[in-house]
């Protein structure tokens, strides 16, 4: 059974304090890994897609990386507006077209 | 371009009633998925439709049903509502199976 585990569950940072969020996964084969940002009361907002180990994607202060067993979302010099829940989802190549979501990491950045 | 739109945004029902939630995908997207999200958890998969055919069904009771129309919009129906059905119901669309899903802002369903 596919599993997606995100850590930590919650993270508090000071503005400017860089850190990383982790998404570890167990699948028979990876078709794709997706990162989303979700603000309270809103739907998840798509950030990145990663398809193969070694791939990296960047957007402003966020950088996503992928290995064969996990993905990291690096946040460089975060600002209070980066506060949100970050979700990871994995698409298995085993025939299903349904991504499995992790429970998310709740990030709070204090000014 | 318009994103995924869902209606209504909020809904209050009582136990035993039924509800219909609606979703319009991004133009050109043929796949629509429905998810249930409760506080503190990731979205839980309910249904996926592609080209009007059901492609997948999650571990939800038969009280939950859905369909996709020729214009690719979709409805999620829930019968005999229970208190535990209170959640944020999300709709997502994608252009094909390997592409990321794009979400609407959901319908907040409260059961009294």
Interface residues (C-beta under 8 A of the other chain):
Chain A: X4 X31 X32 X34 X36 X41 X42 X43 X44 X45 X46 X49 X87 X89 X91 X96 X97 X98 X99 X100 X101 X102 X103 X104
Chain B: X4 X31 X33 X35 X40 X41 X42 X43 X44 X45 X48 X50 X55 X56 X58 X88 X90 X92 X97 X98 X99 X100 X101 X102 X103 X104 X105 X106 X108
